[in-house]
Amino acid sequence: MTYREFLSYGEKMYRMRRNLDESPEYFADPVGWQKKNNSYAGWSLYKINGSLFGDEGPHRTVIARMIAEEGGITALRVPLVRELEIDSDALEAEGELRSLLRDDQWLSVENEPYFRSDDVELNEVFFLVTGYGLGTGHYGKPQEILEIVRRANSSHIDTLISGLRAAAVYLGGQFPKGNQHS
């Protein structure tokens, strides 16, 4: 399917095609359009660890791709590309943490900016965990929170094992074997 064929689907695409007829420069040169109209063009991309992903304005992006495809253009001008570098250690810690959390525990991932300039914003990743066995909750750096949850959940398991041992002693040293019928 070509991009032009794709544009024949959906009401929003119909409106976008109409915009293309009325204002082709909006799609062909969004950066120039922004400067000329002193307005944001409304579409952008994220460049995450070197790969591009659509952020906002997916319909406008498809129309721009159609223009590029039909014109033999291999590069597009995009009004805004936000570059992100993902902290792989924090991402790995999040995956491990999610595997450790029980159904009655929750994780929130938050970013706090610690440096800003005209071109760059640097954020630090923090985790907030709440739920059973975690008191009023914990907020901190990924590795710190991972250790807190490991300790909290291992002590929870230790408490369960102690309870099972006490029950076994009460029942004459034997663990019950499930539902037994006489």
CORBELUR-V234511 format. One record per residue. SS is DSSP state (A for helix, B for strand, O for the rest). PHI is phi as a letter, one per 20 degrees, with the letter a starting at -180 (* if undefined). D_FIRST is the distance of its C-alpha to the first C-alpha in Angstrom with 2 decimals. Layout:
BEGIN
ss->[SS;SS]
phi->[PHI;PHI]
d_first->[D_FIRST;D_FIRST]
END
This chain:
BEGIN
ss->[O;O;A;A;A;A;O;O;O;O;A;A;A;A;A;A;A;A;A;A;A;A;O;A;A;A;A;A;O;A;A;A;A;A;A;A;A;O;O;O;O;O;O;B;B;B;B;B;O;O;B;B;B;B;B;B;O;A;A;A;A;A;A;A;A;A;A;A;A;A;A;O;O;O;O;O;O;O;O;O;B;B;B;B;O;O;O;A;A;A;A;A;A;A;A;A;A;A;A;A;O;O;O;O;B;B;B;B;B;B;B;B;B;B;B;B;O;O;O;O;B;B;B;B;B;B;B;B;B;B;B;O;O;O;O;O;O;B;B;B;O;A;A;A;A;A;A;A;A;A;A;A;A;A;A;A;A;A;A;A;A;A;A;A;A;A;A;A;A;A;O;O;O;O;O;O;O;O;O;O;O;O]
phi->[*;e;f;f;f;g;f;e;d;n;f;f;f;g;f;f;f;f;f;f;f;e;b;f;f;g;e;f;b;f;f;f;f;g;f;f;e;l;b;f;f;n;b;b;c;d;d;d;l;n;d;e;c;f;d;c;m;f;f;f;f;f;f;f;f;f;g;f;f;f;e;m;e;d;c;d;e;d;g;b;c;e;e;c;d;e;f;f;f;f;f;f;f;f;f;f;f;f;f;e;f;e;f;d;c;c;c;c;d;c;d;c;f;c;b;c;c;f;d;c;c;d;c;d;e;c;d;c;d;c;p;g;n;d;m;e;o;c;c;r;f;g;f;f;f;g;f;f;f;g;f;f;f;f;f;f;f;g;f;f;f;f;f;f;f;f;f;f;f;f;e;n;n;d;f;f;d;n;f;d;d;e]
d_first->[0.00;3.78;6.62;8.16;6.10;6.71;10.16;11.04;11.82;15.30;18.56;18.55;15.35;17.12;20.17;18.46;17.01;20.63;21.91;19.82;21.61;24.92;24.84;22.36;24.65;24.08;20.56;21.37;24.65;25.18;28.26;29.87;29.02;30.73;33.79;34.07;33.77;35.53;32.98;30.45;26.81;25.80;23.19;23.85;23.02;25.17;25.89;27.34;29.20;27.08;23.53;21.61;20.60;19.70;22.92;22.87;20.66;17.18;16.01;17.67;16.14;12.52;13.89;15.73;12.80;11.16;14.66;14.96;11.83;12.96;16.52;16.31;17.85;18.02;20.00;19.97;23.17;23.30;26.32;27.38;26.83;29.10;30.11;31.30;33.11;33.40;36.89;36.28;39.81;39.29;35.96;37.74;40.68;38.48;37.00;40.52;41.91;39.39;40.39;44.05;43.87;45.07;43.81;46.50;45.57;42.91;41.34;40.21;38.82;39.91;39.70;42.63;42.40;45.19;44.31;42.70;42.48;40.39;37.67;38.21;38.80;39.98;40.14;42.04;40.80;43.21;43.16;44.92;45.85;47.69;48.81;51.45;53.60;52.47;55.11;53.92;50.88;50.34;48.50;48.18;46.42;44.11;46.57;49.48;47.74;46.62;50.30;51.50;49.19;50.15;53.83;53.48;51.62;53.87;56.96;55.46;55.14;58.70;59.96;58.33;59.88;63.27;63.02;62.28;65.24;67.52;66.43;67.12;70.61;71.25;70.25;72.66;70.54;67.90;64.31;63.62;61.60;59.53;60.46;63.57;65.06;68.77]
END
